[in-house]
Amino acid sequence: WQRVDWRMSQNRSRAFGNARLINGVMEESKQNMALRLMKNTDGIAQLTDDELSTIELKDIKKVFTKGLNKKAKFPIDEALLQDALTQLHDLIGLNSVKKEVEEMAKLARYYREIGKDVRKAFSLHTVFKGNPGTGKTTIARLIVQIYKGLGILERGHLIEVDRKDLVAAYTGQTAIKTNKIIDEAMGGGLFIDEAYSLTHSNDPYGKEAVETLLKKMEDKRGEFMVIVAGYPKEMDQFLETNPGLLSRFDKQFIFEDYNTPQLFEIAEVLIEAEDLKLDDAAKIHLIKYIDKLVKSKHKYFGNARTIRKIVAQTIQKQHLRMAQLTPDKRTDKVINTITFDDVSDFNLLEKAVKDGIGFRR
């Protein structure tokens, strides 16, 4: 118990669960005890009352220890690996996350070269903390490709789910539904968005999904990767709801919000992908509008997601303006240019920014 207490103390945060966490330790320890008794005896009738009510040290230690698996045996795919790393490098912002991913890739390659078991060296399972639109899903897709390229994951695909994909409406059905999703993720990754929704309000169905997931993460360690993602505060609370989560997710990435220059660069990339460009007046106005959004942002600010909406509406406005011109006036330059008229409806007034993304009605 001293070891358990030390580990929880080292990992605790402001959301540390105190008695709730201890209850979780005991619940999982009891499950481990039951599994041990069923495995080592011929039946419940053969057990004494003491055996049925005694939790042993091994049952508690299993809550916090990781299983051992075979070494990765898949060949390195250099072309896939370099392509994924190039895509990672080309992403706008995310400097700290990119550095961590690149370091993980270097370590994994090194361990393979010296014959060290990569799956024992560090856990594949990872926590992504960040606000919407900060690149969590994009990074998840690249990470599984990188691990595929390194020969750690067999397939390198990503199954993206949220609560409704894992939880059923009836008792006993959630485990079946969750196991089916996990089976689909084998050889690749399982990305669970807003994972904290599984543990809100002591939901028994969500709890069943988490327990099913934890068991498969242990039993199939190294065979697939689980990434849980969501808002930072809520993800801290999620990890404290079950001691098994703390022990299995020992890697965390922090996704910072984008700043104004980064968001404008994202907008330009999206616009250029449509063979369009901003004239000077449109560029100045759009930068000011994005800066206003950043300075007045709230918890649910969508970052790149908001920029995609702005760009989509801008392009639609430009297309409508083109539709109103006669064919002889649609020169290549005119067709490929976004002007102030196409972005002027993004209002720079404070009230418009607070009410939405800024179009006047």
C-alpha positions as CSV (number, residue, x, y, z in Angstrom):
1,W,0.0,0.0,0.0
2,Q,2.9,2.3,0.6
3,R,3.9,1.9,-3.1
4,V,0.4,2.5,-4.2
5,D,0.1,5.6,-2.1
6,W,3.5,6.9,-3.4
7,R,2.5,6.4,-7.0
8,M,-0.9,8.1,-6.7
9,S,0.8,11.0,-4.8
10,Q,3.3,11.5,-7.6
11,N,0.6,11.5,-10.3
12,R,-2.1,13.5,-8.6
13,S,-3.3,16.9,-9.9
14,R,-5.8,19.5,-8.8
15,A,-8.5,17.0,-9.9
16,F,-7.1,14.2,-7.7
17,G,-10.0,12.0,-6.7
18,N,-9.1,11.3,-3.1
19,A,-11.7,8.8,-1.7
20,R,-13.2,8.3,-5.2
21,L,-9.8,7.1,-6.5
22,I,-9.3,4.7,-3.5
23,N,-12.8,3.3,-4.2
24,G,-11.7,2.7,-7.8
25,V,-8.5,1.0,-6.6
26,M,-10.5,-1.4,-4.4
27,E,-13.1,-2.1,-7.1
28,E,-10.5,-3.1,-9.7
29,S,-8.5,-5.1,-7.0
30,K,-11.7,-7.0,-6.2
31,Q,-12.1,-7.8,-9.9
32,N,-8.5,-9.0,-10.1
33,M,-9.1,-11.2,-7.0
34,A,-12.2,-12.7,-8.6
35,L,-10.3,-13.5,-11.8
36,R,-7.5,-15.1,-9.8
37,L,-9.8,-17.3,-7.8
38,M,-11.7,-18.4,-10.8
39,K,-8.5,-19.3,-12.7
40,N,-6.9,-21.1,-9.8
41,T,-9.8,-23.2,-8.4
42,D,-12.3,-25.7,-9.7
43,G,-15.3,-23.7,-8.5
44,I,-16.7,-21.3,-6.0
45,A,-17.9,-24.1,-3.8
46,Q,-14.3,-25.1,-3.1
47,L,-13.3,-21.8,-1.7
48,T,-13.4,-20.8,2.0
49,D,-14.9,-17.5,3.2
50,D,-11.5,-16.1,3.9
51,E,-10.3,-16.8,0.3
52,L,-13.5,-15.2,-1.0
53,S,-13.0,-12.1,1.0
54,T,-9.2,-11.6,1.0
55,I,-7.5,-9.3,-1.5
56,E,-3.8,-10.2,-2.0
57,L,-0.9,-7.9,-2.8
58,K,-0.8,-9.3,-6.4
59,D,-4.4,-8.2,-6.9
60,I,-3.5,-4.6,-6.0
61,K,-0.2,-4.5,-7.8
62,K,-1.9,-5.6,-11.0
63,V,-3.9,-2.4,-11.0
64,F,-0.8,-0.4,-11.4
65,T,1.6,-2.7,-13.4
66,K,1.7,-3.2,-17.1
67,G,1.7,-6.4,-18.9
68,L,4.6,-7.7,-21.0
69,N,4.3,-8.5,-24.7
70,K,6.3,-9.8,-27.5
71,K,8.7,-7.6,-29.4
72,A,7.5,-5.8,-32.6
73,K,8.1,-8.1,-35.5
74,F,6.9,-6.1,-38.5
75,P,9.4,-4.6,-40.9
76,I,10.2,-0.9,-41.1
77,D,8.4,0.9,-44.0
78,E,10.8,3.8,-44.7
79,A,8.6,5.3,-47.4
80,L,5.5,5.4,-45.2
81,L,7.6,6.6,-42.2
82,Q,9.2,9.5,-44.0
83,D,5.9,10.5,-45.6
84,A,4.2,10.7,-42.2
85,L,7.1,12.6,-40.6
86,T,7.0,15.1,-43.5
87,Q,3.3,15.6,-43.1
88,L,3.9,16.1,-39.3
89,H,6.7,18.6,-40.0
90,D,4.6,20.6,-42.4
91,L,1.7,21.2,-40.0
92,I,1.3,24.8,-38.8
93,G,2.1,25.3,-35.1
94,L,2.0,22.4,-32.7
95,N,5.7,22.7,-32.1
96,S,5.9,21.0,-28.7
97,V,3.6,18.1,-29.9
98,K,5.7,17.7,-33.1
99,K,8.9,17.6,-31.1
100,E,7.5,14.9,-28.8
101,V,6.2,12.7,-31.6
102,E,9.5,13.1,-33.5
103,E,11.5,12.1,-30.3
104,M,9.2,9.1,-29.9
105,A,9.9,8.0,-33.4
106,K,13.7,8.4,-33.0
107,L,13.6,6.4,-29.7
108,A,11.5,3.6,-31.3
109,R,13.9,3.3,-34.2
110,Y,16.9,3.2,-31.9
111,Y,15.4,0.6,-29.7
112,R,14.6,-1.6,-32.7
113,E,18.2,-1.2,-34.0
114,I,19.7,-2.4,-30.6
115,G,17.1,-5.2,-30.2
116,K,15.3,-3.7,-27.3
117,D,11.6,-4.4,-26.9
118,V,9.9,-1.2,-28.0
119,R,6.6,-2.1,-26.3
120,K,8.3,-2.4,-22.9
121,A,10.2,0.9,-23.4
122,F,7.2,3.1,-23.5
123,S,3.4,2.8,-23.7
124,L,1.6,3.4,-27.0
125,H,-1.5,4.6,-25.2
126,T,-1.7,8.4,-25.0
127,V,-3.8,11.2,-23.7
128,F,-4.4,14.3,-25.8
129,K,-5.4,17.4,-23.9
130,G,-6.6,20.5,-25.8
131,N,-9.5,22.6,-27.0
132,P,-11.4,21.9,-30.2
133,G,-9.6,22.5,-33.5
134,T,-6.1,22.3,-32.2
135,G,-5.0,19.3,-34.3
136,K,-5.6,16.4,-32.0
137,T,-7.3,14.1,-34.7
138,T,-4.7,15.1,-37.3
139,I,-1.8,14.1,-35.0
140,A,-3.6,10.9,-34.0
141,R,-3.8,9.9,-37.7
142,L,-0.1,10.6,-38.2
143,I,1.1,8.8,-35.1
144,V,-0.5,5.5,-36.1
145,Q,1.1,5.9,-39.5
146,I,4.5,6.6,-37.9
147,Y,4.2,3.5,-35.7
148,K,3.1,1.5,-38.7
149,G,6.2,2.8,-40.6
150,L,8.4,1.8,-37.6
151,G,6.9,-1.7,-37.7
152,I,5.3,-1.4,-34.2
153,L,1.7,-1.4,-35.5
154,E,0.7,-3.9,-38.1
155,R,-1.9,-1.9,-40.0
156,G,-1.6,1.7,-39.0
157,H,-5.3,2.7,-39.4
158,L,-7.3,4.8,-37.0
159,I,-10.8,4.2,-35.7
160,E,-12.4,7.4,-34.6
161,V,-15.2,7.2,-32.0
162,D,-17.0,9.0,-29.2
163,R,-19.3,7.9,-26.4
164,K,-22.2,6.9,-28.6
165,D,-20.1,4.5,-30.6
166,L,-19.0,2.6,-27.4
167,V,-22.0,2.7,-25.1
168,A,-25.2,0.7,-25.7
169,A,-28.7,1.4,-24.4
170,Y,-29.1,-1.8,-22.4
171,T,-27.2,-3.6,-19.6
172,G,-24.7,-6.1,-20.9
173,Q,-24.6,-4.7,-24.4
174,T,-22.0,-2.1,-23.9
175,A,-19.1,-4.6,-23.5
176,I,-20.1,-6.3,-26.7
177,K,-20.3,-3.0,-28.6
178,T,-17.0,-1.7,-27.1
179,N,-15.2,-5.0,-27.9
180,K,-16.4,-4.8,-31.5
181,I,-14.9,-1.4,-31.9
182,I,-11.6,-2.5,-30.3
183,D,-11.4,-5.5,-32.6
184,E,-11.7,-3.1,-35.5
185,A,-8.8,-1.0,-34.2
186,M,-6.4,-4.0,-33.8
187,G,-3.2,-3.4,-35.5
188,G,-3.8,0.4,-35.5
189,G,-5.3,3.0,-33.2
190,L,-8.5,3.8,-31.4
191,F,-9.2,7.5,-31.0
192,I,-11.9,8.4,-28.4
193,D,-13.0,12.0,-28.6
194,E,-14.4,13.6,-25.5
195,A,-13.5,10.5,-23.6
196,Y,-14.5,12.1,-20.3
197,S,-18.2,11.7,-21.3
198,L,-17.8,8.0,-20.5
199,T,-17.4,8.7,-16.8
200,H,-19.7,11.7,-16.2
201,S,-22.4,11.3,-13.5
202,N,-21.4,7.8,-12.5
203,D,-23.0,6.4,-15.6
204,P,-22.9,2.6,-15.3
205,Y,-22.9,2.1,-19.1
206,G,-19.9,4.4,-19.5
207,K,-18.1,2.7,-16.6
208,E,-18.7,-0.7,-18.4
209,A,-17.1,0.7,-21.6
210,V,-14.1,2.0,-19.7
211,E,-13.6,-1.3,-17.8
212,T,-13.9,-3.2,-21.1
213,L,-11.4,-0.9,-22.7
214,L,-8.9,-1.2,-19.9
215,K,-9.0,-5.0,-20.0
216,K,-8.3,-5.1,-23.7
217,M,-5.5,-2.5,-23.3
218,E,-3.8,-4.9,-20.9
219,D,-4.6,-8.2,-22.6
220,K,-3.7,-6.9,-26.1
221,R,-0.8,-4.6,-25.0
222,G,1.3,-3.5,-28.0
223,E,-1.2,-4.8,-30.5
224,F,-3.1,-1.5,-30.8
225,M,-2.9,2.1,-29.6
226,V,-5.6,4.0,-27.7
227,I,-5.7,7.8,-27.7
228,V,-8.2,9.5,-25.5
229,A,-8.8,13.2,-26.2
230,G,-10.7,16.2,-24.8
231,Y,-10.6,19.4,-22.9
232,P,-7.6,19.6,-20.4
233,K,-9.6,20.0,-17.1
234,E,-12.1,17.3,-18.1
235,M,-9.4,14.9,-19.2
236,D,-7.7,15.3,-15.8
237,Q,-10.9,14.4,-14.1
238,F,-11.4,11.4,-16.4
239,L,-8.0,10.0,-15.6
240,E,-8.8,10.2,-11.8
241,T,-12.0,8.2,-12.1
242,N,-10.3,4.8,-12.4
243,P,-6.8,3.9,-11.3
244,G,-6.4,1.7,-14.3
245,L,-6.5,4.8,-16.5
246,L,-3.7,6.4,-14.6
247,S,-1.5,3.3,-15.0
248,R,-2.2,2.6,-18.7
249,F,-2.0,6.2,-20.0
250,D,1.4,7.3,-19.0
251,K,2.0,9.6,-22.0
252,Q,0.2,13.0,-22.4
253,F,0.4,15.6,-25.2
254,I,-0.8,19.2,-24.5
255,F,-2.3,20.9,-27.6
256,E,-2.1,24.7,-27.2
257,D,-4.6,27.1,-28.9
258,Y,-3.4,28.7,-32.1
259,N,-2.4,32.4,-32.2
260,T,-3.5,34.9,-34.8
261,P,-0.6,34.5,-37.3
262,Q,-1.0,30.7,-37.2
263,L,-4.7,30.8,-37.7
264,F,-4.3,33.3,-40.6
265,E,-1.7,31.0,-42.1
266,I,-4.2,28.1,-41.9
267,A,-6.7,30.2,-43.6
268,E,-4.3,31.0,-46.4
269,V,-3.4,27.4,-46.9
270,L,-7.1,26.5,-47.2
271,I,-7.8,29.3,-49.6
272,E,-4.8,28.4,-51.8
273,A,-6.0,24.8,-51.9
274,E,-9.0,26.2,-53.8
275,D,-6.8,28.0,-56.3
276,L,-7.8,31.3,-54.7
277,K,-5.8,34.2,-53.1
278,L,-6.7,37.2,-51.0
279,D,-6.1,40.7,-52.3
280,D,-4.5,43.2,-49.8
281,A,-7.8,44.7,-48.5
282,A,-9.3,41.2,-47.9
283,K,-6.1,40.0,-46.2
284,I,-6.0,43.0,-43.8
285,H,-9.7,42.7,-42.9
286,L,-9.4,38.9,-42.3
287,I,-6.3,39.3,-40.1
288,K,-8.1,41.9,-38.0
289,Y,-11.2,39.7,-37.7
290,I,-9.2,36.6,-36.7
291,D,-7.3,38.6,-34.1
292,K,-10.6,39.9,-32.7
293,L,-11.8,36.3,-32.4
294,V,-8.6,35.2,-30.6
295,K,-8.7,38.1,-28.2
296,S,-12.3,37.5,-27.2
297,K,-12.2,33.7,-27.4
298,H,-14.0,31.5,-24.8
299,K,-13.5,27.9,-23.7
300,Y,-15.3,26.5,-26.8
301,F,-13.4,28.5,-29.4
302,G,-12.9,26.2,-32.3
303,N,-9.4,27.3,-33.4
304,A,-8.7,25.7,-36.9
305,R,-12.2,24.4,-37.0
306,T,-13.5,28.0,-36.8
307,I,-11.1,29.0,-39.6
308,R,-12.4,26.3,-41.9
309,K,-15.9,27.7,-41.4
310,I,-14.8,31.2,-42.1
311,V,-12.9,30.1,-45.3
312,A,-15.9,28.0,-46.5
313,Q,-18.2,31.0,-46.1
314,T,-15.7,33.3,-47.8
315,I,-15.4,31.0,-50.8
316,Q,-19.2,30.7,-51.1
317,K,-19.5,34.5,-51.0
318,Q,-16.8,34.8,-53.7
319,H,-18.6,32.2,-55.9
320,L,-21.9,34.0,-55.5
321,R,-20.2,37.3,-56.6
322,M,-18.8,35.5,-59.6
323,A,-22.2,34.1,-60.5
324,Q,-23.5,37.7,-60.7
325,L,-20.9,38.8,-63.2
326,T,-21.3,38.4,-66.9
327,P,-19.0,35.8,-68.5
328,D,-16.9,38.4,-70.3
329,K,-15.9,40.0,-66.9
330,R,-14.8,36.7,-65.4
331,T,-11.1,36.9,-66.2
332,D,-8.7,34.4,-64.6
333,K,-7.5,37.0,-62.2
334,V,-11.0,37.9,-61.1
335,I,-12.1,34.3,-60.7
336,N,-9.1,33.5,-58.6
337,T,-9.2,36.5,-56.3
338,I,-11.0,37.1,-53.0
339,T,-11.7,40.7,-52.4
340,F,-12.8,42.8,-49.5
341,D,-16.4,42.4,-50.6
342,D,-16.1,38.6,-49.9
343,V,-15.0,39.1,-46.3
344,S,-16.7,42.4,-45.4
345,D,-19.6,40.6,-43.7
346,F,-17.2,39.3,-41.0
347,N,-18.0,42.1,-38.6
348,L,-15.2,43.6,-36.5
349,L,-17.6,45.0,-33.9
350,E,-17.2,43.4,-30.5
351,K,-20.9,42.3,-30.3
352,A,-20.7,40.4,-33.6
353,V,-17.6,38.5,-32.4
354,K,-19.3,37.4,-29.2
355,D,-22.5,36.3,-31.0
356,G,-20.9,34.0,-33.5
357,I,-18.3,33.8,-36.2
358,G,-19.4,37.2,-37.5
359,F,-21.7,37.3,-40.5
360,R,-24.4,40.0,-40.2
361,R,-27.9,38.7,-40.8
